[in-house]
Amino acid sequence: KVDIDNVATISVDIEKSIPKSKRKGKNDLAIIFGIENYKNVSGVSFAKRDAIWIKNYFKDILGVPEKRIYFRTDSDVGQAEFSKVFSKGGWLDKRIKKNKTNVFVYYAGHGAPDIKQNKAYLIPYDGDPNYASQTGYAMDDLYERLGNMGAKSVTVFLDACFSGANREKQMLLADARPVFMEVDILATGNVTVFSAAGGKEISSSWPEKKHGLFSYYLMKGMRGDADANKDKKITVGELGDFVKENVSDMAGMLDREQMPVLQTMDEEKILINFK
């Protein structure tokens, strides 16, 4: 007889005693999408668990009011959901207070490339990576819309890759070969983006911790571990450096290659304040 652990009940360090910061984001908004189980392709291990815990971190550490967090997982993240949330006149656009609202977006799920267009897409629950441009949501459209909404700032946390493979290196595309496509980092404009992996890498899971490798260290950094100079504040640059170093090191221990990418115009911007 083999005892199988119930993943839902296993507790890991980042899920215990989440500290509360002094940050108050009463005007802020957050979008959290976590797609673990897909309709047409293999899933993304622990993506739903990632999203559930990120929601707690957004509430307690970023100070985003729960009623201003749009949270969806699995079959509730169909293609229409992306349009509803990000389009002009959509959920975000209706609630943003010009130059007062900080917007935070978290996505854990599949990304996929369209090689002919050299574009990257997020794949909704009912999408098909082999038809990324028809069934996905274009990353450059997302960045453009987020950048033009009049928010005080926009920060995106992206636990996805665009190689056409999932967190276990299983191929999602018909030709069964990884696609090495560099995503245009200039396309992000004034949107700060923390990405799980470079264009030639796969975003991994960490089975021992029951989370995506990037999401695990993102949360670990947010709770205080990224505070390099111990001033009780965490800047965009500090969080980026912490995630890059730790994800890269642990990926090596797991026989993977994964180097997160930070794209920002302001590394000194204070993201979290514990004072």
C-alpha positions in Angstrom: 0.0 0.0 0.0 1.3 3.4 -1.0 0.2 6.5 0.8 -0.4 9.4 -1.6 -0.2 12.9 -0.2 -3.3 15.0 -0.6 -1.8 18.0 -2.4 -4.6 20.3 -1.3 -3.7 19.8 2.4 0.1 20.0 2.2 1.3 23.1 3.8 4.5 24.9 2.6 6.4 27.8 4.1 5.0 30.6 1.8 1.5 29.6 2.8 2.1 30.1 6.5 1.8 33.4 8.5 1.7 35.8 5.5 2.8 39.2 7.0 0.7 42.3 6.6 2.4 45.3 5.1 1.7 48.9 5.7 0.7 49.5 2.1 -2.9 50.6 1.6 -4.2 50.3 -1.9 -7.8 51.4 -1.5 -7.9 52.6 -5.2 -5.9 49.7 -6.5 -7.2 46.8 -8.7 -5.9 43.3 -9.3 -6.6 40.6 -11.9 -5.7 37.0 -11.0 -6.1 34.2 -13.6 -4.9 30.7 -12.8 -5.6 27.9 -15.3 -4.5 24.5 -14.1 -6.9 22.3 -16.1 -7.4 23.0 -19.8 -10.2 21.8 -22.1 -8.1 20.8 -25.1 -4.5 20.3 -23.8 -2.6 19.0 -20.9 -2.7 21.2 -17.8 -0.3 23.5 -15.8 0.7 21.9 -12.5 -0.3 23.9 -9.4 -1.5 26.9 -11.4 -4.8 27.1 -9.4 -2.9 26.8 -6.1 -0.5 29.6 -7.2 -3.5 31.8 -8.0 -5.3 31.1 -4.7 -2.2 32.1 -2.7 -1.3 35.0 -4.8 -4.7 36.4 -4.0 -3.8 36.3 -0.3 -0.5 38.0 -1.0 -2.2 40.8 -3.0 -4.6 41.4 -0.2 -2.2 41.2 2.8 1.0 42.5 1.3 -0.1 44.8 -1.6 -3.1 45.9 0.3 -5.6 45.5 -2.6 -9.2 45.4 -1.2 -10.7 41.9 -1.8 -13.7 43.5 -3.6 -11.3 45.1 -6.1 -9.6 41.8 -7.0 -11.0 39.9 -10.1 -10.2 36.3 -9.4 -10.9 33.4 -11.8 -9.5 29.9 -12.3 -9.8 27.0 -14.7 -13.0 26.8 -16.8 -13.9 30.3 -15.6 -11.0 31.8 -17.7 -12.4 31.3 -21.2 -11.4 33.6 -24.1 -14.3 36.0 -23.4 -13.0 36.6 -19.9 -9.8 38.3 -21.2 -11.9 40.6 -23.4 -14.3 41.4 -20.6 -11.5 42.4 -18.2 -9.0 44.1 -20.4 -11.0 45.7 -23.2 -12.0 49.4 -23.4 -15.1 49.8 -21.2 -14.3 46.4 -19.5 -14.0 45.5 -15.9 -10.7 47.3 -15.4 -11.4 50.3 -17.5 -14.7 51.0 -15.6 -13.0 50.9 -12.2 -9.6 52.7 -12.7 -9.3 56.1 -11.1 -7.0 58.1 -13.3 -3.5 58.5 -12.0 -4.6 57.1 -8.6 -5.1 53.3 -9.3 -2.2 50.9 -9.3 -3.1 47.8 -11.3 -1.6 44.4 -10.6 -2.1 41.4 -13.0 -1.1 37.8 -12.2 -1.4 35.0 -14.8 -0.5 31.3 -14.3 -1.3 29.2 -17.3 -0.1 28.3 -20.8 1.5 30.7 -23.2 2.0 29.9 -26.8 3.8 31.4 -29.9 2.6 32.1 -33.3 5.7 31.6 -35.3 4.5 33.2 -38.5 3.6 36.4 -36.8 6.4 36.1 -34.2 3.9 37.0 -31.5 3.2 35.6 -28.0 -0.2 34.7 -26.7 -1.8 33.7 -23.4 -4.0 30.6 -23.8 -7.4 30.6 -22.1 -9.1 27.5 -20.7 -10.9 26.8 -24.0 -7.9 27.8 -26.3 -5.6 25.7 -28.4 -1.9 26.4 -28.5 -1.7 25.2 -32.1 -4.1 28.0 -33.0 -2.7 30.6 -30.7 -3.6 33.7 -32.8 -7.2 32.4 -33.3 -7.9 31.2 -29.7 -5.4 33.1 -27.5 -5.0 36.6 -26.2 -2.0 38.5 -27.7 0.6 39.8 -25.2 1.3 43.0 -27.1 -2.4 43.8 -27.1 -2.5 43.2 -23.4 0.5 45.5 -22.7 -0.9 48.2 -25.0 -4.3 48.2 -23.3 -2.9 48.1 -19.8 -0.5 51.0 -20.7 -3.3 53.2 -22.1 -5.8 52.9 -19.2 -4.6 55.9 -17.3 -3.5 53.9 -14.2 -0.9 55.3 -11.8 1.2 52.2 -12.5 0.7 48.7 -14.0 2.6 45.6 -12.8 2.2 42.2 -14.4 3.4 38.9 -12.9 3.5 36.3 -15.7 4.1 32.6 -14.7 3.9 31.3 -18.3 6.4 30.7 -21.1 6.1 30.8 -24.9 8.0 27.7 -25.9 5.0 25.6 -26.6 5.7 23.3 -23.6 4.1 22.9 -20.2 5.8 22.9 -16.7 6.8 19.3 -17.1 8.4 19.8 -20.5 5.5 18.1 -22.3 5.0 19.6 -25.7 1.7 21.3 -26.5 2.3 21.9 -30.2 1.7 19.4 -33.0 5.3 19.2 -34.2 6.5 18.2 -30.7 9.6 20.5 -30.6 10.2 23.4 -28.3 9.8 26.8 -30.1 12.5 29.3 -29.2 11.0 32.7 -29.7 12.2 35.8 -28.1 9.4 38.0 -26.9 9.9 41.7 -27.7 10.7 43.3 -24.4 10.3 46.8 -25.8 6.6 46.1 -26.3 5.8 46.5 -22.6 6.2 50.3 -22.6 5.4 51.8 -19.3 4.1 48.4 -17.9 6.4 46.7 -15.4 6.5 42.9 -16.2 8.0 40.1 -14.1 8.2 37.1 -16.4 8.8 33.5 -15.3 11.3 32.6 -18.1 13.3 33.9 -21.0 12.1 33.2 -24.6 14.1 30.1 -24.9 13.1 28.5 -21.6 10.2 26.6 -20.0 8.5 27.8 -16.9 8.8 25.0 -14.4 6.9 23.7 -11.5 8.5 22.8 -8.2 6.7 19.6 -7.0 8.2 19.6 -3.6 6.7 23.0 -2.8 3.4 22.4 -4.8 3.8 25.7 -6.7 5.2 27.0 -9.9 8.9 27.8 -9.4 8.6 31.4 -10.3 5.4 31.9 -8.3 6.9 30.3 -5.2 9.9 32.7 -5.2 7.7 35.6 -6.2 5.7 35.1 -3.0 8.8 34.3 -0.9 10.3 37.6 -2.1 7.1 39.6 -1.4 6.9 38.4 2.2 10.3 40.1 3.0 13.0 37.8 1.7 13.7 40.2 -1.2 14.5 43.1 1.1 18.2 43.1 0.3 19.2 46.2 2.3 16.8 45.4 5.2 15.1 48.8 5.1 11.6 47.3 5.4 10.8 48.2 1.9 10.9 46.2 -1.3 11.6 47.9 -4.6 10.8 46.5 -8.1 14.5 45.9 -8.6 15.0 44.1 -5.3 12.1 41.7 -6.0 13.3 41.2 -9.6 16.8 40.4 -8.5 15.6 38.0 -5.7 13.3 36.1 -8.1 15.9 35.9 -10.9 18.7 34.6 -8.6 16.7 32.0 -6.7 14.6 30.7 -9.6 17.8 30.3 -11.7 19.6 28.5 -8.9 16.8 26.1 -8.1 16.0 25.4 -11.7 19.6 24.3 -12.0 19.2 21.9 -9.0 16.1 20.5 -10.8 18.1 20.1 -14.1 16.2 22.9 -15.8 17.2 26.2 -17.3 15.0 29.1 -16.2 16.0 32.7 -15.8 13.1 35.1 -15.0 13.1 38.5 -16.8 12.2 41.9 -15.3 11.1 44.7 -17.7 10.6 48.0 -16.1 11.3 51.7 -16.4 11.7 52.2 -12.7 13.7 49.7 -10.6 13.7 52.0 -7.6 9.9 52.2 -7.3 8.8 50.9 -3.9 6.4 48.0 -4.4 6.0 46.9 -0.8 6.4 48.8 2.5 6.6 47.0 5.9 7.4 50.2 7.9 
